[in-house]
Amino acid sequence: MTLVAIALAVLAACFFAAAVRFQHRSVETADGTGLRVVSAVLRNPIWLGGTSLAVLGSALHLIALSLAPLAVVQPTGVLSLVLTVGFRNPDRSSRAVAATVAVCAGVGGFVLLSATSVGVAAIPSLASAQPALLAGACAAAGAWFVRGRAKCLTQAAAAAVLFGLGSATMRVAALHFVHGTPGTGAVVAAEAGLLLLAGGWLMHRAYASGPAAVAVAATTVVDPFTAILASALLFGERPVVSPVAATVQIGLAAVAIAGVVVLAYAKPSPRTVQERPMPHSRLRIVIGADTFPPDVNGAAHFAERLARGLSARGHEVHILTPQRAEVPDPDAGYALHYVPSHRTPFHPTFRFSTPRRARRTAAELLDELRPDVVHVQSHFSVGRGLLAAAEERRVPAVATNHFMPENLLGFVSLPEPVTSALTRWAWRDFVRVFRRAGVVTTPTPRAAQLLEEKGFPGPVAVVSCGIDLGHYVPAEPAPADPVRVLFVGRLDAEKNVDDLLRALPKVPTLHATLIGDGSCRTELEHLAARLDVADRVTFRGFVPDAELVRAYRTSHLFCMPGTAELQSLATMEAMAAGLPVLAADAMALPHLVTPGRTGWLYPPGETEVLGERLLELTADPALRARMGRAGQEAVARHGIARTLDAYEDLYRAATGALPHTPVTGQAA
């Protein structure tokens, strides 16, 4: 009979795996919130089909429980995890497969030892089943209050506890039916049914909170262990094992649990934002920006462009940023709110706020505005304060990363070991803060990969920062003489502008225009003099937007030698203006520049290679024109309208107005 029971349990596991796929899909794509989600799910044919398979699997599993000890039957459900992770799973990766193998090995070994060590027990009484109900209620109550990234794993684990208690109790009911006490069996079966129904409800909550593989993995491990423990402690079905066997079983359990944890924190591959018609209802959005214009950097410009674009679409936008003396643009369309701030000793314009003050100000602002969603642009003082205040008030949060430690540590001169230690700490701090957000975005696939490498559990949505493409298109060709190469950005260490200056002696007819300012400007001016190219280098400093646009339109080439670019808005602007690009082969720049088509990449620091490419393009107007047109075509996917569409999509998903499907934006 034991072999028949195992065969039935295996077949039940197949039905459970199919049910998981159907139910997870229906719950994940349900539109609405609260009771609307429940109603939508219950009417979904996919959910009904999955539920039918689950019921059939449960029936087979219960028959198996009546034919063999629970310690043999219950762990056979590990097969459902193999099927869930292994077949047609978009999140399958080598890491997920390895974790699945660990779970199967741990639970499978546990089954083999349990099958040979279960003792004979008397039929349990009705009273012995009551502690199972209490334990189940405690597990459900504990899972209800969990928030954040642990939600899926915690709810699935609580559901598994209820399933395990329900299965152990249902076996007791089956024994009473078989041995002629159907009255007691009916009462115990009803109590088991309550436990299983509560577990099913929690499992659906887990489906809505994370990947199906995580939910099934947690169930695969916690369910059988709970069932075996309940059978031993409450119902007398105690295994007879030696100390050595017990030690081995504990080790196998640890292997299985480790596999579940790996699955829970494995990052799915980024996917593409699905463009869809957007509802036009107005949202109230608070954007937290530690840097904002007049600061000159990509993160500040992106935050302002996003705020202006959302406001133009009819949303109510509020910006929380460190206080500064400059008067804001009264026609911007968004409201500015300030956190008291201080100047930094290492940068002339950047200001910072203390975390405590930022959190207090953020809390007051959220209490006053009661926004639909918050969107932070960094994990520094304002960003972390706003995320913490939003988490306390259960306001949905989106977070965008523009951060690389190199962009900050370049301002200070520290020994390499100190810099390395600070970099590692900075990334750990980033992960700790941004895990509070419901959705995390970053502008390029390379930037998303970097977050994974630095330990962020993901998933990360890839959404381009976007630019106003038409703003930079030239009305007429640039003057032919002299040929000009343009750089736009901060004159700081990680931008490596010295590469461009060192390449200039190799191209005697080329003139360089540098727009921007920073800590390395004086050093670069001295370098230009030493290289005897000072008469061919113009340092423009910060310029108004109209002059910046004119610089793009009157230049012939663009050079971006930076090695810490998460996207590079300046490079996209140059491509929109029809300029071929010479860029360092580093970070996200290869996502923008296709060698031989839209420009050239060169190894960072290899100024000989950069000089050769500059000379080639300086001498060939037709090649410049062809690459410029190709660049305009390539950058078209980065239009600001698509970026705004993507963020509206994410905001509405976070607030429950659209299905919360895995998304990433337009890849570079």
N, C-alpha and C positions, 0 to 999 in steps of 0.2 A: 504493500500500500504506500510505502514511503516513496517509491519511484513514481507511482501515479501522482502522488501529491506534488512532487517536484516538477513533473511534466505540466500539471495544471498551473502551478505557480509561474513557470516559464512563459506559458501561453498568456497568463494574466499580465505579466510584465510587458509583453508585446502590445497588448491592448492599452495598458497604462501609458506606454511611450507615445503611441499614436494619439491618445486622448490629450496628453500634455501639449503636443504640437498644436492640435486644433484649439484647445482652450486658451493656450498662451496667445495664439494669434488673435482670437476673438476679443480677449480682454485687453491686449496691447493696443488694438485699433479701435476700441469703443470710443465713440464721440460723446462728450459731455462730462458732467461731474456728478458725484453723489448718486441719487436714485436714477438719474438719467443714464448713468453708466450701467447700473444693474438692469434697467429696462432694455437698453440696447443689447447687452450681452444675452439676456434671456431670449430675445427674439432672433438672435443670430443663428442661422442654420449650422454654421461651422461649430459654434459652441454646443448646440444640441447634439450634433454628431459626436463630438468629443465626449460629451457627458454620457451618451449611450455606450460608447466604448469603455468609459470608466466604470459604468455600472456593470457591464458584462465582465470586465476584468475583476471587479470586486467580488462578483458571484463565484467566479472560478477560484479566486484566492481564498474565499471563505470555505469552499468545498475542500480545498487543499488543507486548510487549517484543521478541518474535522478528521482528516485522514493521517496526519503526521504531526509531530511536535512542532510548536511554533518556532523554536530555535532553528529548525531545518527549513521551514517554509518561508518565513518572513524575509530573511536576507536574500532570497532568490530574486527579489525585486531589483537587485543591482543591474539586471539586464536592461531595465527601462532607462537607466542612465547611459549605458552603452549606445542604445538606439537613439536616444535624444541628442547626444553629442556627436555621434558618428554619422548620421544620415541627414543630408540636406540641411545642414546647420550653417548659416552664414557666419557665425562666430567661432567656427571650428578653427583651431590653430594647433601647432605642435605642442604648445604649453597646455592647452585644454585637453588634448589627447593624452599627454603624459599624466595629467592630473586624473583623468578618467581611469587610466590603467591603475594608478595608485589606489583609487577608491575601490575598483573591482577586486584588485589583489587583496586589499585589506578586508573587505567584507566577505569575499569568497573564501579566504583562509579561515575567517571567523566561522563561516558556515560549516566548513569541513570538520573543524574541531568540535563545534556545537553538536553536529549530527551524531557524533560518537560518544557524547558525554551527558545526554539528557536523562535524568532519572524519572522514575514513575511517581506521579502525584495523585492524590485523591481529588475527587471533583470539588472545586472550590464552592464556597457558600455565597449567597447573595450579598452578605455583609462585606465579604472580602473585595467586592467590586467597587464599593463606594469610594475608597481613597483614590481610585483611578479618576473618578469624576472631579474630585477636588484638585488633583494634580493638573488635570486638563484645563480646568478653569483658570488656575494660576498661570499656566503657560500662555493661554490666549490673552489674558489681561496684560501680561508683561510685554507681549509683542505689539499690542495696540498702541503703546506710547513711544515706540521706537521711530526715529526720524533719520533722514540723511542716507548715506550710502550703505549703512548697515541694515537698512530696512528690508530689502529683499531676502538677505541671508537669515535675518532674525525671524521674520514672519514665516519663511519656509521651514526653519528649524522648529518653531512652535507648532506649525501644522504637522510636522513629522512626529513630534511628541504626541499630539492628539491622535494621529493615525496609529502610532505604536500602541498607545493605551487602548484605542478602540479595537485594534486587531486582537490584542491580548484578551480584552473583555469579550469580544465576539467569539473567540475560541471557547471561553468558559460557557457562553450561551449554547454553542454547538454541542459541547459535551453534555449539558443538561438535556438537550433535545434527544441526543442519541441514547442516554441512559434513563429515559422515562420520567423526567421532571420538567415537562414543557412549560408549566406556569412560571417557574423560576427562570427558565431559559428565555421566555418572552420578555420578562422584565429586564434581564441582563442585556438581551439583544437591543431593546429600546435605548438603554443607557449607552451601549456601544454605538448605536446609530447617532445619538447626539454628539458623541465625541468625533465620529467620522465626519458628520456634517459641519461641525465647527472647524475641523481640520481642512475640509474642502474650501470653506469660505476664506480661511487664512491663506491657503495656497493660491487662491485667485488674487488675493491682495499682493502676494509675492510675485505672481506673474505680471501684475501691473507695475511692479517696482523695479524689475530687473530681468536678466536673461533667464530663459527656461532652464538652461543647463545648471545654473546655480540653484534654482529651486529644487530641481530633481536630484541634484547631488546631495543637498542637505537632507532631503527626504530619504534618499538611499542609505545614508549612514545613520541618521538619528532615529528613523522609524524602527529598523530592526533592533538596534541597541536598546531603545526604549521598551519595545515589546518584550524582548528577552529579560530585561531588568524587571519589568512589571510582572511577568510570569513567575520569575524567581522570588521576588519579594512579597507579592500579593497573593499569588495563586499556587505557590508551592512547587512549581515546575523547575526545580533547582538542578543545574548541571553538576555532574560529578567529575571534577577535573583535578589534576595534580597541580602543585605549585608551578611546575615548569610550563604546563599547558596554559595555565591562567596568565603567566607572564607573556607567553607568545600571543595570546588573545589580546592582551592589553596593547602590545606592540602593533598588532594588525589593526586594532581600532585607531591607534594614533596615526598610522599610515593613511587610513581612509579619511580621517578628519583633516589631515594635512592636504590631501587631494581636494577636499571640498573648499578649503580656504583658498587654495590656488585658483580654483575655478571661480570663486566669488570675486577675486581681485584681478582676474585676467582681463586685459583690455581688448575689446573687439576692434577689428579693423575699421578705420574711418569709412563712412559711406557718403553718398552724395545727397545734398538737400534736394528734395522733390519740390519743384515749383508747382504751386497750386493756387487757385483763386483765393484771395485773402478776404475774410470778412472785414467790413469797414467800420466796425464799432470802435469807439475811442478807448484808448488805454491811458492810464496814468502811470508814467514810468519815471523812476528815479535812477539816474546814472551817477555812479560814484567814480570820480576821476582824480587820482593823486597828481596828475599833470594835465593842464588844460590851457589853451591859448590865453595869454600871449606866449606861453612856453612854446618852443620850436622843437618838436619831435613827432615821430609818427603816431605815438599813442595819443598825444594831445590833439593832433589834427583829426585823427579818426573819431575821438569822442565828440569833438565839436561838429564834425560832418554828420555823424550819426544823429546827434541831437537835432541839428537843423533839418535833416531829412525827415526824421520822424515827426517833428513839429509841422513840417509842410504837408504831411499826410493826415494831419488832424489830431494827432495824439498830444496829450498834455505831458510835456517833458520838463523834468527838474534836474538840475546838475548840482551835485555836492562836491566841492573842491576846496583845497586850501585857499585861504583868504589872500588877496593881493590888492595892490593899490590901483591897478588899471581899471578904467571905467568900461563896463561891458557894453557890447553892441545892443542898443535898445530894440533893433529890428531883427534880432536873431530868432525870435519865436519860442525860446525856451527861458525858464526861470533859473537864475543862479542862486545857490545857497552856499555860504562860506563856513569853513571850519577855521578857527584862529590858527595862524601858522607862524613859522619862524624861517629865517634865511638859513641856508646851508653854508658851511665854511668852504666847501669844495666846488661850488658852482655858483656863478653870479646871479642867475635868475631863478633857479629851482627852489621852491619852498616846500616845507613839510609840516605836518600836524602831528601832535602826539597821539598815540593809539587811544589813550583813555579819553581825550577830548573829542577825537573823531567819533568814537563809539557813542559818547553821550549826545553829541550833536546829531548823529544819524538816528538815534532812538527818538529824539525829540521831533525830527523831521518826519519820520515814519508815523509817529503817533498823530501828527498834525495832518499829513496828507493821505494816509491810508492808501498807498499806491497798489496797483494791480501786480507790478513786478519791479524788481530792482536789477540793475545791470552794472556790475563793477568792472573797472578797466585795469585793476592791479590788485595785488595782495598786500600792498603797503597800508599805511595808517587808515586812510579814508576807505579803501576797499575792504580791509578786514573789519573795520568798525561797522560799515554798512552791512556786510554779510552777517556779522554776529547779531546786529539789531534785527535784520530780516528773519534770521533763524528763530529768534525768540518770539517774533510776532507771526511766524508762519507765513511770511510773504515769499512767494516764489522768487528764486534768485538765478540769474544768468551771470556768468563771469567770463571775461575775455582776457587771454594772456598775451601781453606784449613784452614779457619780461625775459631778459637774459642777464645774469650777474655781470657779464663783461661790460654791459652798457653802464653800469654804476661803478664797478671797481676800477674802470679805466681812469676815473677822476682822481684816484689816490694812488700814491706810490708805496707799495708794500712788498715785502719779500715774497717770493713765489710760494713757499709752503703756507704762509699766512693767507695769501690770495686763494690757494686751493682749498684750504680749510673753510674759509668764508664762503666760497662758491658752493661747497657741499652743504653747508648749513643753510645757505639761502634757498637752495632747491628743496631741502626738507621742510623749511618753513613755508615755502610756496605750496607744497603738496598738502600740508596740514591745514592751511587756510582755505585753499580752493576746493577741498573736499566738502566744504559746507554748501557749495552751490549745487543746485539741481542740474544745471547744464553748464558745461565749460566749452568755450570755443577758442580757436586759435586760427590765424589767417592762412596757413599753408599746411600741406601734408607733412613737410619736413618739420615744421614746428610741432605738429601733433606727435610725430615720431620722437622728437626731443623730449616731450613731456613723458612719454612712455619710458624712455631710457632713464629719466630722472626719477622714476618710481610713482608717477601719477597713475592711479588705478583706472581712470577712464570711465566710460568712453569720452572722447573729445570730438566735438563737431568742428569741421573745417569750413570756415566762412571767411571769404576774402574781405579785407578792409574796404575795398571798393574806392573808385574815384569817379568824378564827373568827367566822363570821357570827352564830351564836346567842349569843355572849358579850355582844353589845351591844344586842340587841332589848329594848326597854322592856317591863316587865310592865304598866304603866299609863300613861296620859297624863301629861305634865309639868304641874305647876301653871300655871295660866293667867296669873298676875300675879306679878311683872312678866314681860314677854317678854324672853327671854335669847338673845343670840347668843354662840356659843362659838368660840374659836380654840384649837387644840392644836398645839404645835410649838415649835421653838427661837425665841427672841426675838433673831434675828440679821438682818442687813441684807437678805438675799435673800428673807426672809419678808414684808417690806413690811407689817408689822402697823400701821404708822402710817396706811396707807390706811383701815383699819377705824376707828381713833380719829378721823381727820379727817372721816369720814362720820357719826359719832355725833351731832354737833350738829344734823343734819338730821332726826333721829328722837328726839325728846325722851323718849319712853316706853321706849326700848330700853336694856337693861343688857348690858354685854359682860363675859364671863369669859375671861381669858387663862391657859391652862395651859401651863407651860413656862418655861424660863429661857434666858438668853443674854447676849451682849455688849451688846445694845441695851436691856436692861430699864430701866436708869436713865434713859436718854434718852426712852423711851416714857412713863415715869412723869411726867417733866417736861412732855412734850407733852400728856398728859391734863390736867395742871393748867392749862397755858396755854389749852387749848381749853375749860376750865371743864366738863369731863366726868369729872373724877376720882372724883366720887361715884357714877358709873355704870359704872366700870371696876374689876374685881377682878383683881388679879395673884395667881394661885395658886401660881406656881412649879411645881416638879416635885411630882407627887402619886403615891401608890401606885395600882396598877391598879384596885382597888375604887373609889377616889374618882374616877378617870378615867371609869370606866363610869357611875358615878352622875351625873357632869357631863353626859355625853352624854344620859342618860335624863331629866334635869331641864332641858335646854335646848330651845329651839324652832327655832333657826336655827344654821347653821354657816357660818363664813366662812374661806376659805383664799385670802389675797392673794399667796401666794408665786409667784415667777416662775422658779423653778429646780427644779420638782417633776418628777422622773422618773416618779413614780406618785402619791404622797401617800397613805400608809396612813391618816393621820388623816382624810382626806376619805372614804375608803372606810368607816372605822369609823363616821363620822357618818351616812353613808347607811344602813349596816346598822342604826343606831339610829333610823332613820326621820326624819332631819332634812333639810329642804331645804337646798341648798348655794348660797352665793354665792362664786364663785371668779374669780380673775384669768384672763383669756383668754390663757394662756401655757403653753408646754411641754405636759405630758401632761394637764393638768386638763380640757381640752375632751374628752378621751377618756372622762372620768367624768361630766361634767355636760352634760346635754342641755338647752339653754335652753328655758324654758317648760314643761318636763316634770319634771325632777328638781331644778331650781333655775335660776340665772341666771349668766351670765358677764359680766364687765365689763372694759373696757380697763384694763390696769394703770396706776395713778396717777390714773385718772378718778374721784375721790372723789364728784363730783356724781352720776354714774351709779350708783355703789355705794350712795349715800345714798337715791336714789329707789327702788332695788330693796329695800333694807332696809325702807323705809317701807311699800312695797306689801305685803311679806310680814308685817310686824308687824301691819298692820291687817286681815289676812284669814286667820283660823284655818283656814277650809275649804281655801284654796289651799295653806297650809302642809301640811295633812294629806294632800292629794292628791299634792303633790310628794314628801312623805316616803315614801308608799307606792310611788310610781314609783321612787324611789331605792333602796328595798329590793329591788325586782324587778331593777333594773339591776345592782346590786352582787352579786347572787347568783352570777354567773359567776366571782367572785373568791374563792370559798370556799377555805380552806386545804387541804382534801382534794384539790381539783383541782391545786393547786400541788404538793403532795407527789407526786401521781400523775405529774405532768409531770417532776419531777426524778428520781424513780425510773426513769422511762422513759429519761431522758438518761443517768443513771449506767449503766444496764444496756447501753444502746447503746454508750457509751464503753468499757465493759469487754468488749464482744462478746457479751453475753448476749441482746441483742435486735438486730434489724437497725438499722443506723445510717442512718435516713431523715432527710431534711431536716425540721426541726421548728421550730415556734414555739408558744408557749403561748396561753392564753386572752387574746385581744385585749380591750382595754378597750372 
